[in-house]
Each structure stands twice: as C-alpha cells, then as structure tokens.
C-alpha cells in the first residue's frame, strides 16, 4: 500500500479520511507468471496499480506467433483495459502477467464510490487518465516518427530491465517488426 500512496502523493494531497476510504476499496491480487487475467471480450471491471511485476497488453490471434503486443506496464504504474473499463464494454485485447505480478485493484463500482465520496477521487482519476493518455500518445508518435532501431533503443533507454523479463518476440511485436528484423537490429547495435 505504501507504493500506491507514494505514487498518488506525487499527484495530489490526500486527506487521511479520503485515503482510508480509498484504501478500503483496494484488493491485493497475486497473478502467476504467464496468466492472462483479462481475456478478449471480457468487460474490464478493475483498474489496478502494479506493486511488482510486468504486464503485457496484446491482441490475440489464432496463430500465437501473430499476436500483437502493443503495451507493457511495470511496477508503480496503473494497468487496465482502460477503454473497456470506462465504457463497461467487452475488451478488444488481453492482459497477461509476464512475471509473477502483484496488483492492487479497485472495481468500477468502487471507483465510482470513491469519486462520489471523497474530495480527491475525481482529481486523481483525471490525473491518472491524463498520464495513461500521455503514455499512449508517446507510443503512437514513436511508431510514426522513429525507425524500428530508434524505437528499440528508446524502449531500453527508458526501461533497461526489459531485456531480462520480456521475451524478444513480444518486444519485436511492440516495436512493429518481425523477430528476425529485431535480431538484425540487435546485431547492429
């Protein structure tokens, strides 16, 4: 709970009563490595804060080699199929723990309760949504403006620990190249 408190304290000042109310709504979940904890066409009912671990966001395909990885979330970040969460409609993608992962989750209903009963709820919700939007926007701009090699270098400058925990086939999909092209990029570097 200390990690999420430290994260939220960076965003806003939270009164003790608001924090206690929010904390009472959180549920700790342990997810084993490789577990898909939100499947295609399920409605996302949680927004979660990662205490430890790495989560992959991906579009499944019949041929698992053709899955499209389009995001990763790490320790001290929020994770959700956020579009499904906001609209309460089926998700077009899946969430998978790439490592053993511990998350603190709040349900859609409980988050609405936090919004309605605390001073900090709406502010934190808005600021968290803005941060998620900025991450998504940066990824889209990188795909449009950077070469595959530049995207690879940028990814590992920001998150050097990725090489240790994320299989290269997911990294290649994430930067928009085949595994063979990624191998060539890695040899050049």
FIZAPA-819425 format. One record per residue: residue number from 0; residue in one letter; x, y, z of N, C-alpha, C in turn. Coordinates in Angstrom, 3 decimals. Layout:
BEGIN
PT, NUM, A, X, Y, Z, X, Y, Z, X, Y, Z
...
END
This chain:
BEGIN
PT, 0, X, 0.821, -1.206, 0.000, 0.000, 0.000, 0.000, 0.862, 1.267, 0.000
PT, 1, X, 2.093, 1.131, 0.497, 2.973, 2.305, 0.553, 3.304, 2.819, -0.846
PT, 2, X, 3.459, 1.887, -1.804, 3.835, 2.290, -3.163, 2.745, 3.128, -3.817
PT, 3, X, 1.495, 2.686, -3.705, 0.410, 3.430, -4.340, 0.215, 4.773, -3.629
PT, 4, X, 0.404, 4.783, -2.322, 0.297, 6.051, -1.576, 1.370, 7.030, -2.044
PT, 5, X, 2.606, 6.561, -2.192, 3.700, 7.426, -2.659, 3.405, 7.940, -4.065
PT, 6, X, 2.889, 7.064, -4.928, 2.547, 7.468, -6.297, 1.467, 8.545, -6.287
PT, 7, X, 0.398, 8.317, -5.530, -0.711, 9.266, -5.503, -0.324, 10.570, -4.816
PT, 8, X, 0.574, 10.502, -3.823, 1.044, 11.724, -3.158, 1.787, 12.639, -4.133
PT, 9, X, 2.378, 12.074, -5.186, 3.042, 12.892, -6.207, 2.027, 13.674, -7.029
PT, 10, X, 0.814, 13.149, -7.097, -0.231, 13.750, -7.928, -1.039, 14.784, -7.160
PT, 11, X, -1.389, 14.463, -5.924, -2.288, 15.344, -5.173, -2.121, 15.119, -3.674
PT, 12, X, -2.573, 16.097, -2.898, -2.602, 15.950, -1.445, -3.886, 15.212, -1.087
PT, 13, X, -3.735, 14.170, -0.293, -4.878, 13.317, 0.043, -5.088, 13.354, 1.552
PT, 14, X, -6.293, 13.687, 1.964, -6.593, 13.706, 3.398, -6.584, 12.271, 3.934
PT, 15, X, -6.399, 12.141, 5.228, -6.396, 10.818, 5.857, -7.719, 10.092, 5.648
PT, 16, X, -8.825, 10.812, 5.791, -10.128, 10.151, 5.634, -10.341, 9.685, 4.192
PT, 17, X, -9.942, 10.508, 3.216, -10.048, 10.100, 1.810, -9.167, 8.885, 1.540
PT, 18, X, -7.950, 8.901, 2.078, -7.037, 7.785, 1.863, -7.600, 6.500, 2.471
PT, 19, X, -8.132, 6.585, 3.692, -8.694, 5.406, 4.349, -9.863, 4.839, 3.545
PT, 20, X, -10.709, 5.730, 3.039, -11.857, 5.292, 2.246, -11.374, 4.594, 0.967
PT, 21, X, -10.421, 5.217, 0.269, -9.868, 4.644, -0.967, -9.216, 3.285, -0.679
PT, 22, X, -8.389, 3.252, 0.355, -7.665, 2.036, 0.701, -8.630, 0.887, 1.027
PT, 23, X, -9.757, 1.206, 1.633, -10.729, 0.164, 1.992, -11.330, -0.507, 0.749
PT, 24, X, -11.211, 0.144, -0.391, -11.779, -0.390, -1.639, -10.772, -1.219, -2.433
PT, 25, X, -9.496, -1.152, -2.071, -8.457, -1.859, -2.827, -8.391, -3.332, -2.444
PT, 26, X, -8.130, -4.159, -3.435, -7.977, -5.598, -3.219, -6.626, -6.013, -3.807
PT, 27, X, -5.787, -6.652, -3.007, -4.489, -7.150, -3.496, -4.722, -8.459, -4.232
PT, 28, X, -4.138, -8.564, -5.428, -4.263, -9.790, -6.229, -2.869, -10.250, -6.638
PT, 29, X, -2.620, -11.540, -6.481, -1.362, -12.156, -6.899, -1.655, -12.907, -8.193
PT, 30, X, -0.880, -12.603, -9.231, -1.098, -13.238, -10.526, 0.167, -13.997, -10.896
PT, 31, X, 0.017, -15.265, -11.199, 1.189, -16.072, -11.535, 1.680, -15.754, -12.947
PT, 32, X, 2.951, -16.013, -13.149, 3.617, -15.763, -14.431, 2.829, -16.411, -15.579
PT, 33, X, 2.697, -15.656, -16.666, 2.047, -16.071, -17.920, 0.525, -16.158, -17.842
PT, 34, X, -0.075, -15.778, -16.722, -1.537, -15.836, -16.588, -2.179, -14.679, -17.338
PT, 35, X, -3.187, -15.004, -18.134, -3.997, -13.973, -18.784, -5.117, -13.651, -17.803
PT, 36, X, -5.106, -12.416, -17.277, -6.088, -12.080, -16.244, -7.207, -11.181, -16.747
PT, 37, X, -7.168, -10.828, -18.029, -8.338, -10.256, -18.708, -8.315, -10.844, -20.105
PT, 38, X, -9.375, -11.544, -20.446, -9.444, -12.201, -21.755, -10.224, -11.350, -22.749
PT, 39, X, -9.979, -11.635, -24.012, -10.690, -10.997, -25.109, -12.196, -11.097, -24.876
PT, 40, X, -12.890, -9.997, -25.102, -14.353, -9.893, -24.988, -14.893, -9.905, -23.561
PT, 41, X, -14.016, -9.951, -22.557, -14.474, -9.760, -21.186, -14.555, -8.251, -20.919
PT, 42, X, -15.436, -7.874, -20.028, -15.537, -6.466, -19.637, -14.552, -6.217, -18.495
PT, 43, X, -13.699, -5.230, -18.669, -12.717, -4.876, -17.635, -13.456, -4.238, -16.468
PT, 44, X, -13.352, -4.853, -15.318, -14.037, -4.329, -14.135, -13.062, -3.754, -13.118
PT, 45, X, -11.770, -3.728, -13.440, -10.765, -3.248, -12.485, -9.804, -2.262, -13.132
PT, 46, X, -9.350, -1.347, -12.325, -8.144, -0.595, -12.650, -7.191, -0.961, -11.514
PT, 47, X, -5.953, -1.239, -11.882, -5.027, -1.806, -10.903, -3.713, -1.050, -10.903
PT, 48, X, -3.058, -1.082, -9.764, -1.732, -0.499, -9.580, -0.772, -1.665, -9.392
PT, 49, X, 0.306, -1.685, -10.175, 1.253, -2.791, -10.108, 2.259, -2.547, -8.990
PT, 50, X, 2.219, -3.405, -7.979, 3.204, -3.338, -6.892, 4.510, -4.000, -7.319
PT, 51, X, 4.389, -5.091, -8.079, 5.577, -5.768, -8.617, 5.158, -6.552, -9.844
PT, 52, X, 6.094, -6.679, -10.783, 5.822, -7.484, -11.964, 5.725, -6.670, -13.236
PT, 53, X, 5.449, -7.388, -14.333, 5.327, -6.799, -15.665, 4.086, -7.373, -16.327
PT, 54, X, 3.283, -6.507, -16.950, 2.050, -6.911, -17.619, 2.141, -6.523, -19.091
PT, 55, X, 1.664, -7.413, -19.941, 1.634, -7.190, -21.386, 0.196, -6.986, -21.832
PT, 56, X, -0.026, -6.008, -22.717, -1.310, -5.776, -23.348, -1.165, -6.272, -24.780
PT, 57, X, -2.081, -7.148, -25.225, -1.923, -7.693, -26.570, -3.244, -8.113, -27.189
PT, 58, X, -3.220, -8.148, -28.528, -4.361, -8.618, -29.306, -4.053, -10.061, -29.701
PT, 59, X, -4.853, -11.006, -29.225, -4.566, -12.404, -29.542, -4.939, -12.734, -30.990
PT, 60, X, -4.242, -13.720, -31.537, -4.535, -14.227, -32.875, -4.578, -15.749, -32.787
PT, 61, X, -5.220, -16.386, -33.756, -5.261, -17.854, -33.756, -3.856, -18.426, -33.755
PT, 62, X, -2.981, -17.853, -34.561, -1.571, -18.233, -34.575, -0.874, -17.342, -33.554
PT, 63, X, -0.443, -17.923, -32.437, 0.139, -17.123, -31.356, 1.368, -16.334, -31.807
PT, 64, X, 2.019, -16.761, -32.880, 3.174, -16.021, -33.404, 2.744, -14.689, -34.014
PT, 65, X, 1.472, -14.533, -34.290, 0.985, -13.302, -34.930, 0.275, -12.364, -33.950
PT, 66, X, 0.324, -12.700, -32.654, -0.248, -11.806, -31.651, 0.410, -10.434, -31.751
PT, 67, X, -0.347, -9.411, -31.430, 0.169, -8.043, -31.498, 0.292, -7.485, -30.093
PT, 68, X, 1.527, -7.333, -29.641, 1.792, -6.716, -28.348, 1.847, -5.205, -28.568
PT, 69, X, 1.021, -4.476, -27.838, 1.026, -3.024, -28.039, 1.288, -2.239, -26.759
PT, 70, X, 1.577, -2.939, -25.670, 1.887, -2.201, -24.459, 2.433, -3.097, -23.364
PT, 71, X, 3.200, -2.460, -22.477, 3.707, -3.107, -21.274, 3.454, -2.149, -20.119
PT, 72, X, 3.184, -2.689, -18.949, 3.095, -1.877, -17.740, 3.956, -2.537, -16.674
PT, 73, X, 4.529, -1.689, -15.824, 5.544, -2.132, -14.878, 5.196, -1.696, -13.461
PT, 74, X, 6.048, -2.112, -12.545, 5.937, -1.726, -11.139, 5.701, -0.210, -11.037
PT, 75, X, 4.805, 0.163, -10.138, 4.462, 1.566, -9.873, 3.746, 2.250, -11.040
PT, 76, X, 3.025, 1.463, -11.837, 2.185, 2.016, -12.895, 0.786, 1.411, -12.767
PT, 77, X, -0.187, 2.110, -13.341, -1.539, 1.573, -13.392, -1.691, 0.695, -14.624
PT, 78, X, -2.570, -0.294, -14.520, -2.853, -1.186, -15.646, -4.348, -1.447, -15.692
PT, 79, X, -4.871, -1.451, -16.905, -6.277, -1.746, -17.126, -6.495, -1.797, -18.629
PT, 80, X, -7.517, -2.511, -19.054, -8.012, -2.338, -20.425, -8.919, -1.114, -20.279
PT, 81, X, -8.293, 0.041, -20.270, -8.928, 1.261, -19.791, -10.148, 1.654, -20.620
PT, 82, X, -10.105, 1.421, -21.921, -11.265, 1.750, -22.739, -12.462, 0.877, -22.356
PT, 83, X, -12.226, -0.408, -22.124, -13.290, -1.309, -21.678, -13.770, -0.910, -20.282
PT, 84, X, -12.837, -0.543, -19.411, -13.171, -0.127, -18.054, -14.086, 1.100, -18.065
PT, 85, X, -13.724, 2.099, -18.861, -14.513, 3.337, -18.894, -15.900, 3.131, -19.481
PT, 86, X, -15.991, 2.335, -20.540, -17.264, 2.163, -21.246, -18.062, 0.958, -20.766
PT, 87, X, -17.400, 0.087, -19.951, -18.010, -1.147, -19.480, -18.537, -1.980, -20.659
PT, 88, X, -17.707, -2.050, -21.706, -17.978, -2.872, -22.882, -16.856, -3.903, -23.025
PT, 89, X, -17.074, -4.963, -23.818, -16.052, -6.010, -23.953, -14.713, -5.476, -24.471
PT, 90, X, -13.655, -6.042, -23.935, -12.301, -5.648, -24.309, -11.911, -6.260, -25.653
PT, 91, X, -11.178, -5.504, -26.447, -10.685, -5.974, -27.749, -9.283, -6.569, -27.616
PT, 92, X, -8.787, -6.657, -26.392, -7.439, -7.195, -26.173, -7.366, -7.861, -24.811
PT, 93, X, -6.192, -8.421, -24.513, -5.998, -9.187, -23.281, -4.866, -8.594, -22.454
PT, 94, X, -4.886, -8.918, -21.156, -3.821, -8.535, -20.235, -3.190, -9.820, -19.698
PT, 95, X, -1.854, -9.868, -19.742, -1.132, -11.053, -19.297, 0.019, -10.660, -18.397
PT, 96, X, 0.145, -11.350, -17.270, 1.293, -11.158, -16.385, 2.481, -11.890, -17.017
PT, 97, X, 3.546, -11.163, -17.343, 4.738, -11.797, -17.913, 5.642, -12.357, -16.832
PT, 98, X, 5.489, -11.846, -15.621, 6.236, -12.333, -14.464, 5.210, -12.546, -13.358
PT, 99, X, 5.626, -13.133, -12.258, 4.744, -13.126, -11.102, 4.438, -11.669, -10.790
PT, 100, X, 3.175, -11.341, -10.627, 2.772, -9.942, -10.514, 1.824, -9.756, -9.337
PT, 101, X, 2.041, -8.679, -8.594, 1.144, -8.305, -7.503, 0.528, -6.960, -7.852
PT, 102, X, -0.809, -6.913, -7.807, -1.513, -5.680, -8.129, -2.503, -5.332, -7.026
PT, 103, X, -2.775, -4.044, -6.908, -3.850, -3.546, -6.051, -4.956, -3.087, -6.981
PT, 104, X, -6.131, -3.677, -6.849, -7.222, -3.415, -7.786, -8.406, -2.757, -7.099
PT, 105, X, -9.095, -1.939, -7.900, -10.358, -1.360, -7.458, -11.365, -1.604, -8.570
PT, 106, X, -12.586, -1.998, -8.183, -13.614, -2.271, -9.194, -14.184, -0.956, -9.727
PT, 107, X, -14.850, -1.066, -10.849, -15.505, 0.094, -11.459, -16.504, 0.710, -10.471
PT, 108, X, -17.333, -0.147, -9.858, -18.343, 0.335, -8.919, -17.685, 1.043, -7.728
PT, 109, X, -16.641, 0.431, -7.173, -15.970, 1.030, -6.022, -15.271, 2.335, -6.384
PT, 110, X, -14.737, 2.414, -7.593, -14.100, 3.666, -8.012, -15.141, 4.776, -8.139
PT, 111, X, -16.318, 4.444, -8.628, -17.388, 5.452, -8.705, -17.742, 5.935, -7.298
PT, 112, X, -17.712, 5.007, -6.346, -17.945, 5.335, -4.942, -16.883, 6.316, -4.432
PT, 113, X, -15.629, 6.052, -4.778, -14.529, 6.937, -4.374, -14.729, 8.312, -4.996
PT, 114, X, -15.087, 8.349, -6.279, -15.337, 9.635, -6.949, -16.434, 10.420, -6.238
PT, 115, X, -17.484, 9.724, -5.825, -18.646, 10.404, -5.233, -18.476, 10.778, -3.765
PT, 116, X, -17.554, 10.102, -3.055, -17.488, 10.286, -1.605, -16.182, 10.855, -1.077
PT, 117, X, -15.270, 11.233, -1.961, -14.010, 11.823, -1.496, -13.725, 13.096, -2.274
PT, 118, X, -12.923, 13.926, -1.661, -12.522, 15.164, -2.332, -11.474, 14.880, -3.401
PT, 119, X, -10.633, 13.883, -3.164, -9.514, 13.626, -4.068, -9.860, 12.706, -5.229
PT, 120, X, -10.965, 11.996, -5.175, -11.286, 10.975, -6.163, -11.265, 11.451, -7.600
PT, 121, X, -12.030, 12.481, -7.897, -12.100, 12.962, -9.277, -10.762, 13.498, -9.759
PT, 122, X, -10.045, 14.197, -8.890, -8.746, 14.745, -9.276, -7.763, 13.626, -9.618
PT, 123, X, -7.681, 12.634, -8.756, -6.752, 11.532, -9.015, -7.183, 10.754, -10.252
PT, 124, X, -8.474, 10.540, -10.423, -8.969, 9.856, -11.618, -8.583, 10.600, -12.881
PT, 125, X, -8.791, 11.903, -12.891, -8.450, 12.703, -14.067, -6.953, 12.692, -14.330
PT, 126, X, -6.141, 12.898, -13.284, -4.691, 12.958, -13.477, -4.119, 11.600, -13.899
PT, 127, X, -4.678, 10.531, -13.371, -4.237, 9.192, -13.775, -4.607, 8.944, -15.242
PT, 128, X, -5.817, 9.325, -15.627, -6.231, 9.174, -17.031, -5.325, 9.992, -17.947
PT, 129, X, -4.958, 11.192, -17.510, -4.057, 12.022, -18.318, -2.701, 11.349, -18.490
PT, 130, X, -2.184, 10.746, -17.432, -0.892, 10.051, -17.537, -0.984, 8.868, -18.489
PT, 131, X, -2.082, 8.097, -18.404, -2.274, 6.973, -19.318, -2.362, 7.463, -20.767
PT, 132, X, -3.062, 8.570, -20.981, -3.170, 9.136, -22.318, -1.801, 9.560, -22.851
PT, 133, X, -0.987, 10.196, -22.020, 0.332, 10.651, -22.462, 1.229, 9.474, -22.847
PT, 134, X, 1.165, 8.380, -22.096, 1.932, 7.188, -22.452, 1.488, 6.639, -23.809
PT, 135, X, 0.184, 6.580, -24.022, -0.360, 6.079, -25.287, 0.028, 7.002, -26.434
PT, 136, X, -0.070, 8.274, -26.220, 0.277, 9.248, -27.259, 1.755, 9.149, -27.630
PT, 137, X, 2.609, 9.011, -26.637, 4.047, 8.891, -26.897, 4.334, 7.643, -27.726
PT, 138, X, 3.698, 6.536, -27.402, 3.898, 5.304, -28.171, 3.469, 5.500, -29.618
PT, 139, X, 2.310, 6.096, -29.841, 1.831, 6.317, -31.203, 2.779, 7.226, -31.980
PT, 140, X, 3.255, 8.284, -31.340, 4.192, 9.183, -32.015, 5.496, 8.476, -32.346
PT, 141, X, 5.978, 7.629, -31.432, 7.198, 6.867, -31.703, 7.015, 5.943, -32.903
PT, 142, X, 5.856, 5.295, -32.990, 5.604, 4.408, -34.128, 5.599, 5.184, -35.450
PT, 143, X, 5.116, 6.404, -35.405, 5.026, 7.207, -36.627, 6.321, 7.926, -36.977
PT, 144, X, 7.115, 8.291, -35.983, 8.261, 9.162, -36.226, 9.630, 8.502, -36.119
PT, 145, X, 9.724, 7.362, -35.451, 11.030, 6.744, -35.228, 11.178, 5.478, -36.061
PT, 146, X, 12.409, 5.188, -36.422, 12.682, 3.917, -37.090, 12.562, 2.799, -36.060
PT, 147, X, 12.502, 1.566, -36.532, 12.417, 0.423, -35.617, 13.620, 0.400, -34.679
PT, 148, X, 14.802, 0.700, -35.208, 16.005, 0.723, -34.377, 15.913, 1.809, -33.310
PT, 149, X, 15.400, 2.973, -33.680, 15.242, 4.065, -32.710, 14.198, 3.708, -31.645
PT, 150, X, 13.123, 3.022, -32.052, 12.099, 2.599, -31.077, 12.692, 1.595, -30.094
PT, 151, X, 13.514, 0.686, -30.611, 14.169, -0.308, -29.756, 15.089, 0.388, -28.755
PT, 152, X, 15.917, 1.289, -29.243, 16.852, 1.999, -28.361, 16.104, 2.838, -27.327
PT, 153, X, 15.060, 3.502, -27.757, 14.265, 4.335, -26.850, 13.625, 3.485, -25.751
PT, 154, X, 13.091, 2.353, -26.141, 12.450, 1.461, -25.176, 13.426, 1.044, -24.092
PT, 155, X, 14.648, 0.712, -24.483, 15.595, 0.216, -23.496, 16.358, 1.307, -22.773
PT, 156, X, 16.335, 2.498, -23.296, 16.883, 3.616, -22.531, 15.940, 3.909, -21.366
PT, 157, X, 14.631, 3.849, -21.640, 13.627, 4.112, -20.614, 13.472, 2.941, -19.644
PT, 158, X, 13.579, 1.717, -20.140, 13.338, 0.523, -19.335, 14.379, -0.553, -19.605
PT, 159, X, 15.620, -0.362, -19.141, 16.686, -1.328, -19.448, 16.438, -2.734, -18.903
PT, 160, X, 15.608, -2.841, -17.875, 15.343, -4.152, -17.290, 14.483, -5.046, -18.187
PT, 161, X, 13.925, -4.477, -19.254, 13.046, -5.240, -20.127, 13.708, -6.478, -20.720
PT, 162, X, 14.952, -6.343, -21.127, 15.635, -7.471, -21.758, 15.645, -8.698, -20.871
PT, 163, X, 15.638, -8.506, -19.577, 15.706, -9.628, -18.644, 14.362, -10.325, -18.461
PT, 164, X, 13.257, -9.597, -18.665, 11.956, -10.175, -18.299, 10.967, -10.338, -19.451
PT, 165, X, 11.211, -9.687, -20.588, 10.244, -9.757, -21.676, 10.842, -10.526, -22.852
PT, 166, X, 10.167, -11.597, -23.281, 10.663, -12.345, -24.438, 10.787, -11.456, -25.676
PT, 167, X, 11.808, -11.707, -26.472, 12.083, -10.878, -27.652, 10.929, -10.875, -28.652
PT, 168, X, 10.155, -11.966, -28.730, 9.037, -11.981, -29.679, 7.995, -10.915, -29.305
PT, 169, X, 7.836, -10.622, -28.010, 6.898, -9.581, -27.600, 7.482, -8.192, -27.875
PT, 170, X, 8.775, -8.062, -27.668, 9.433, -6.779, -27.935, 9.373, -6.459, -29.416
PT, 171, X, 9.624, -7.464, -30.271, 9.583, -7.220, -31.714, 8.179, -6.782, -32.128
PT, 172, X, 7.150, -7.443, -31.601, 5.781, -7.060, -31.914, 5.499, -5.638, -31.433
PT, 173, X, 5.963, -5.313, -30.250, 5.738, -3.992, -29.668, 6.351, -2.873, -30.506
PT, 174, X, 7.556, -3.100, -31.041, 8.182, -2.036, -31.845, 7.799, -2.135, -33.320
PT, 175, X, 6.994, -3.140, -33.661, 6.435, -3.223, -35.006, 7.333, -3.881, -36.037
PT, 176, X, 8.132, -4.866, -35.625, 8.997, -5.576, -36.572, 8.882, -7.081, -36.320
PT, 177, X, 9.393, -7.858, -37.265, 9.428, -9.306, -37.083, 10.550, -9.655, -36.109
PT, 178, X, 10.483, -10.834, -35.508, 11.588, -11.261, -34.634, 12.932, -11.285, -35.375
PT, 179, X, 12.913, -11.646, -36.672, 14.142, -11.677, -37.463, 14.711, -10.261, -37.630
PT, 180, X, 13.845, -9.298, -37.899, 14.300, -7.908, -38.034, 14.870, -7.401, -36.710
PT, 181, X, 14.251, -7.801, -35.601, 14.781, -7.398, -34.298, 16.162, -7.995, -34.078
PT, 182, X, 16.353, -9.236, -34.490, 17.681, -9.860, -34.366, 18.727, -9.060, -35.137
PT, 183, X, 18.371, -8.622, -36.334, 19.315, -7.816, -37.139, 19.608, -6.481, -36.455
PT, 184, X, 18.598, -5.863, -35.901, 18.782, -4.586, -35.176, 19.733, -4.809, -33.996
PT, 185, X, 19.512, -5.870, -33.250, 20.339, -6.142, -32.072, 21.781, -6.426, -32.467
PT, 186, X, 21.988, -7.095, -33.595, 23.359, -7.355, -34.055, 24.062, -6.064, -34.445
PT, 187, X, 23.331, -5.148, -35.082, 23.929, -3.864, -35.486, 24.325, -3.038, -34.264
PT, 188, X, 23.540, -3.138, -33.223, 23.805, -2.345, -32.008, 24.809, -3.074, -31.202
END
